[in-house]
Amino acid sequence: MENQALQNSGLPVLLIWGEEDQSISLDQIEVLQQILPKSKTRIVEDAGHLVHYERSDELNPEIVDYLDRISK
């Protein structure tokens, strides 16, 4: 039921995942991609669970750009 509500929400989703994440596996990301087929996924090499902190210089502009695009 929760998956269907998430699918039907229409909310834009940006998934950012670090390849070295020990908390969330690639399998779980793939499940999210199936549940949210319109989501955008960014997989970051050599980054862990706190990828947005580890690679903030690289990711912040991408996040701002994504938010900019969905707000129009």
Phi and psi in degrees as a GROMACS rama.xvg file:
@    title "Ramachandran Plot"
@    xaxis  label "Phi"
@    yaxis  label "Psi"
@TYPE xy
-64.1385  -38.5828  GLU-2
-60.7768  -42.5128  ASN-3
-65.2729  -40.4809  GLN-4
-63.0825  -40.1341  ALA-5
-65.72  -43.6297  LEU-6
-61.6615  -39.3663  GLN-7
-86.6201  -3.01397  ASN-8
-66.7949  -29.2995  SER-9
74.5774  5.25672  GLY-10
-74.8732  137.929  LEU-11
-71.1954  141.81  PRO-12
-133.524  131.043  VAL-13
-115.825  112.751  LEU-14
-94.8093  124.319  LEU-15
-120.126  123.65  ILE-16
-135.306  133.847  TRP-17
-89.8972  130.417  GLY-18
-57.1234  -27.1448  GLU-19
-94.4149  12.0448  GLU-20
-61.0657  123.81  ASP-21
-95.4794  -5.56224  GLN-22
-98.8933  -36.8587  SER-23
-123.828  123.013  ILE-24
-86.5711  162.616  SER-25
-59.5805  -35.1586  LEU-26
-58.0367  -40.2208  ASP-27
-68.791  -36.2203  GLN-28
-64.1046  -41.7794  ILE-29
-63.7255  -36.3095  GLU-30
-63.8507  -44.3183  VAL-31
-60.7941  -39.3156  LEU-32
-64.094  -34.5961  GLN-33
-70.7009  -40.4353  GLN-34
-68.7634  -35.6226  ILE-35
-121.49  71.8907  LEU-36
-63.0321  -18.9495  PRO-37
-92.5613  0.255563  LYS-38
-70.345  155.951  SER-39
-103.255  133.725  LYS-40
-117.457  133.853  THR-41
-123.472  111.878  ARG-42
-98.4558  127.223  ILE-43
-110.122  122.081  VAL-44
-71.6317  150.928  GLU-45
54.4193  40.2995  ASP-46
-139.515  150.872  ALA-47
-104.637  -149.987  GLY-48
-66.4241  -31.6935  HIS-49
-99.1024  46.1955  LEU-50
-54.9559  -35.382  VAL-51
-68.3839  -22.4685  HIS-52
-89.146  -44.1639  TYR-53
-61.2985  -36.2897  GLU-54
-126.502  39.7173  ARG-55
-59.8037  -37.8674  SER-56
-61.1139  -34.3174  ASP-57
-82.3064  -41.1864  GLU-58
-86.9691  -32.8901  LEU-59
-54.8816  -45.531  ASN-60
-61.7674  -36.0701  PRO-61
-67.3643  -40.0366  GLU-62
-65.8489  -44.9215  ILE-63
-61.101  -43.7435  VAL-64
-60.9593  -43.9411  ASP-65
-61.6579  -47.6479  TYR-66
-62.6221  -37.201  LEU-67
-61.6516  -46.1578  ASP-68
-66.1543  -39.3293  ARG-69
-78.7446  -15.3797  ILE-70
-85.2551  -5.64803  SER-71
